[in-house]
Amino acid sequence: MRATVIPAPEPVLLDVEGATEQFPVRRVYCVGRNYADHAIEMGHDPSREPPFFFQKNADNIYNGETFPYPALSSDVHYEVELVMALSGGGADVSVEDALSKVYGYAVGIDFTRRDLQDKAKKMSRPWEAAKAFEKSAPVSAIVPAAKIGHPQMGAIWLEVNGGRKQSGDLNQMIWKLPEIIAELSKLFVLAPGDVIMTGTPAGVGPIVRGDQVACGIDGVGKLSLTVA
């Protein structure tokens, strides 16, 4: 390994259920408005328009037990999502071959500074400040696809302080898992270590400091944390 002029950043690693080895994160892609009911609640037509993507930073991913409420926002929202972790990649991946690129699945939350996002939308500016902030993407341990297969249905839910806020099913995705990979690979060259957050059902809403957040996906896992 060549010497560096400053210390090299530590790799971002996620736990893998049942293994001592960890999953190294390369890039983080997110799919916007991929559940019809969520598209409606955000004021958009839920018809099957081409999917759109945005990114978080790799080091926004973490698996801690607390979420530090970010500065410069008073309206942070939760969005529970199924997460895909890739062990393969490429450009122009076919739908038929897409799932062969998936190492496993996890439960994640796309925390969003909604007030900053709304302001950016009105001014036709990018969303990075609203989406790609510190610890904005907590993710559970990855469960290998070799163990659970590739989930096509199953309840996805989120609770705040014991009250159910989001409730849906993976079969309600507008763009299915292999289609997400295929469409994303038209825009970017995918690679092992890439993580894809696949969208959230309706019911997104705000959190405040002290809230207890719990979420899960049937057959995949659960995630819980405290808003600090």
C-alpha positions, -999 to +999 in steps of 0.1 A: +000+000+000+014+034-009+020+060+018-005+088+021+002+125+029-026+124+056-040+094+074-063+074+051-100+074+062-112+044+080-134+021+059-172+022+066-182-013+077-216-029+084-222-060+105-233-092+088-257-114+108-240-146+119-205-136+106-174-121+122-165-105+088-181-072+080-195-056+048-174-027+034-195+002+021-185+019-012-214+041-023-249+047-010-277+052-036-313+060-027-345+056-047-371+084-044-409+080-042-409+042-048-442+035-030-474+049-045-489+060-012-457+079-003-456+096-037-492+107-031-485+121+004-455+140-010-478+156-036-468+136-067-485+114-093-478+077-083-479+065-119-449+045-130-426+073-141-389+065-146-373+061-112-350+088-098-320+084-075-300+105-051-270+097-029-258+098+006-222+096+016-208+062+026-199+075+061-235+086+067-241+048+071-238+035+106-253+009+130-253+028+163-281+029+189-286+067+189-294+092+162-279+127+169-305+153+159-287+175+133-281+212+135-298+238+113-331+218+111-363+217+132-381+192+110-363+159+107-383+131+092-379+093+094-383+070+063-379+033+069-365+014+039-353-020+027-316-019+020-298-039-007-260-046-003-242-055-035-215-081-040-213-075-077-218-047-102-213-034-137-230-011-162-263-018-179-271-048-157-300-068-171-332-073-150-327-110-153-291-108-139-297-081-113-304-102-082-272-121-087-254-089-078-270-088-043-251-100-013-278-094+013-305-072+028-310-050+058-334-025+074-325+012+072-338+046+079-333+076+055-334+105+079-342+137+061-340+174+071-374+181+055-373+218+061-340+221+042-353+197+015-385+218+010-364+250+007-340+234-018-370+222-039-385+257-040-352+272-051-344+243-076-312+234-056-298+200-048-307+180-017-274+170-002-278+192+029-311+175+035-301+140+029-263+135+033-256+146+068-239+128+096-254+095+107-285+101+085-286+065+074-287+040+103-287+004+090-292-029+107-269-060+103-270-073+068-287-107+063-272-127+034-295-134+005-281-170+006-299-173+039-333-155+032-335-153-005-346-121-022-377-106-005-405-097-028-432-092-001-433-087+036-445-061+061-423-029+064-431-007+094-419+020+118-430+031+152-422+062+173-426+058+211-446+026+205-471+042+181-472+028+145-464+055+120-455+037+088-470+004+076-467-011+042-455-042+022-425-047+000-449-058-028-461-022-030-429-010-045-434+007-079-400-004-091-390-039-079-356-048-067-341-062-100-356-032-118-339-008-094-305-023-100-310-024-137-321+012-139-294+025-116-267+007-136-277+028-166-266+059-148-236+046-127-212+017-129-222-004-098-196-023-078-192-046-048-198-026-016-226-004-031-257+000-009-291+008-023-319+022-001-351+012-020-378+037-009-403+042+019-440+037+023-464+064+034-465+078+069-433+097+071-432+123+098-411+143+123-391+132+153-379+151+183-351+146+208-358+118+232-380+098+208-376+060+207-377+048+170-382+011+161-387-003+127-385-036+109-391-057+078-406-092+080-380-118+072-351-093+071-346-077+106-353-049+130-337-016+139-342+006+170-326+038+182-330+068+204-330+103+191-303+121+210 
